[in-house]
Amino acid sequence: MPGGRLTQPERQQIALGLADGLAYAEIARRLERPTSTITREVMRNGGPTAYRADLAHRATERRAHRRRQAAPRGADALEQAHGRDAEAVREYEEMFTTVMMASGMTAMTARVMVCLTLTDTGSLTASELVQRLQVSPASISKAITFLESQAFVRREQGEGRRERYVVDDDIWYETMVASARSLAQIVETARQGVGVLGPGTPAATRLENIARFLDFVSESTARAAEQAREILHTKPETPSDSTT
């Protein structure tokens, strides 16, 4: 990758490419950069519709300054486990957080969720989250309360009185099932509206079409989640597995 960090002129070219409707891969080709670099840059700076070169450049400078001023103690050692590049991990964590925020999570909730997800153990205590994210215990508590209510994390008793917050292997399965149930409720409500508004009327027809569409999506989502559930429990191959 030439040039290391993106320059301001390169960010301006990214903004122009997005305005012209170019794909990330094409923008990357023109800048002679990896597509992942362009994707990460855009997603952590507002997304394709809100990306601005000047704001992105200033935000990057602020992030670099914050990291120099107050890097969490011991974070580099943790991030470099298994030979990982600490800077690449930080950048990926920022991009992942931005994507989770785009799905509807608040910034702090997304940061906590991503932090837990990217740990090898899949679990951290409140104090460990505070240290890694450099935020207050109250912020962690609020984020965990929301994540727990949505079944994204669960609590386990750790050493002494310390609780550990765990990203369960089945969280995405449970999320998909909950989404299917939510859609099913909308389907039922829409079909009730058909009777209220009168079958055959424009509004009732619209509701019936919505119900049919969401009913199909709901059933397909639940069925696919059940069929694919075992994927969440797939273990990496060991050297002996790959040679047999």
URZI-V88337 format. One record per residue. N is the residue number from 0. SS is DSSP state (2 for helix, 1 for strand, 0 for the rest). Layout:
BEGIN
n->N ss->SS
n->N ss->SS
END
This chain:
BEGIN
n->0 ss->0
n->1 ss->0
n->2 ss->0
n->3 ss->0
n->4 ss->0
n->5 ss->0
n->6 ss->0
n->7 ss->2
n->8 ss->2
n->9 ss->2
n->10 ss->2
n->11 ss->2
n->12 ss->2
n->13 ss->2
n->14 ss->2
n->15 ss->2
n->16 ss->2
n->17 ss->2
n->18 ss->2
n->19 ss->0
n->20 ss->0
n->21 ss->0
n->22 ss->0
n->23 ss->2
n->24 ss->2
n->25 ss->2
n->26 ss->2
n->27 ss->2
n->28 ss->2
n->29 ss->2
n->30 ss->2
n->31 ss->0
n->32 ss->0
n->33 ss->0
n->34 ss->2
n->35 ss->2
n->36 ss->2
n->37 ss->2
n->38 ss->2
n->39 ss->2
n->40 ss->2
n->41 ss->2
n->42 ss->2
n->43 ss->0
n->44 ss->0
n->45 ss->0
n->46 ss->0
n->47 ss->0
n->48 ss->0
n->49 ss->0
n->50 ss->0
n->51 ss->0
n->52 ss->2
n->53 ss->2
n->54 ss->2
n->55 ss->2
n->56 ss->2
n->57 ss->2
n->58 ss->2
n->59 ss->2
n->60 ss->2
n->61 ss->2
n->62 ss->2
n->63 ss->2
n->64 ss->2
n->65 ss->2
n->66 ss->2
n->67 ss->2
n->68 ss->2
n->69 ss->0
n->70 ss->0
n->71 ss->0
n->72 ss->0
n->73 ss->0
n->74 ss->2
n->75 ss->2
n->76 ss->2
n->77 ss->2
n->78 ss->2
n->79 ss->0
n->80 ss->2
n->81 ss->2
n->82 ss->2
n->83 ss->0
n->84 ss->0
n->85 ss->2
n->86 ss->2
n->87 ss->2
n->88 ss->2
n->89 ss->2
n->90 ss->2
n->91 ss->2
n->92 ss->2
n->93 ss->2
n->94 ss->2
n->95 ss->2
n->96 ss->2
n->97 ss->2
n->98 ss->2
n->99 ss->2
n->100 ss->2
n->101 ss->2
n->102 ss->0
n->103 ss->0
n->104 ss->0
n->105 ss->0
n->106 ss->2
n->107 ss->2
n->108 ss->2
n->109 ss->2
n->110 ss->2
n->111 ss->2
n->112 ss->2
n->113 ss->2
n->114 ss->2
n->115 ss->2
n->116 ss->2
n->117 ss->0
n->118 ss->0
n->119 ss->0
n->120 ss->0
n->121 ss->0
n->122 ss->1
n->123 ss->1
n->124 ss->1
n->125 ss->2
n->126 ss->2
n->127 ss->2
n->128 ss->2
n->129 ss->2
n->130 ss->2
n->131 ss->2
n->132 ss->2
n->133 ss->0
n->134 ss->0
n->135 ss->0
n->136 ss->2
n->137 ss->2
n->138 ss->2
n->139 ss->2
n->140 ss->2
n->141 ss->2
n->142 ss->2
n->143 ss->2
n->144 ss->2
n->145 ss->2
n->146 ss->2
n->147 ss->2
n->148 ss->2
n->149 ss->0
n->150 ss->0
n->151 ss->0
n->152 ss->0
n->153 ss->1
n->154 ss->1
n->155 ss->1
n->156 ss->1
n->157 ss->0
n->158 ss->0
n->159 ss->0
n->160 ss->0
n->161 ss->0
n->162 ss->1
n->163 ss->1
n->164 ss->1
n->165 ss->1
n->166 ss->0
n->167 ss->0
n->168 ss->0
n->169 ss->0
n->170 ss->2
n->171 ss->2
n->172 ss->2
n->173 ss->2
n->174 ss->2
n->175 ss->2
n->176 ss->2
n->177 ss->2
n->178 ss->2
n->179 ss->2
n->180 ss->2
n->181 ss->2
n->182 ss->2
n->183 ss->2
n->184 ss->2
n->185 ss->2
n->186 ss->2
n->187 ss->2
n->188 ss->2
n->189 ss->2
n->190 ss->2
n->191 ss->2
n->192 ss->2
n->193 ss->2
n->194 ss->2
n->195 ss->2
n->196 ss->2
n->197 ss->0
n->198 ss->0
n->199 ss->0
n->200 ss->0
n->201 ss->2
n->202 ss->2
n->203 ss->2
n->204 ss->2
n->205 ss->2
n->206 ss->2
n->207 ss->2
n->208 ss->2
n->209 ss->2
n->210 ss->2
n->211 ss->2
n->212 ss->2
n->213 ss->2
n->214 ss->2
n->215 ss->2
n->216 ss->2
n->217 ss->2
n->218 ss->2
n->219 ss->2
n->220 ss->2
n->221 ss->2
n->222 ss->2
n->223 ss->2
n->224 ss->2
n->225 ss->2
n->226 ss->2
n->227 ss->2
n->228 ss->2
n->229 ss->2
n->230 ss->2
n->231 ss->2
n->232 ss->2
n->233 ss->0
n->234 ss->0
n->235 ss->0
n->236 ss->0
n->237 ss->0
n->238 ss->2
n->239 ss->2
n->240 ss->2
n->241 ss->2
n->242 ss->2
n->243 ss->0
END
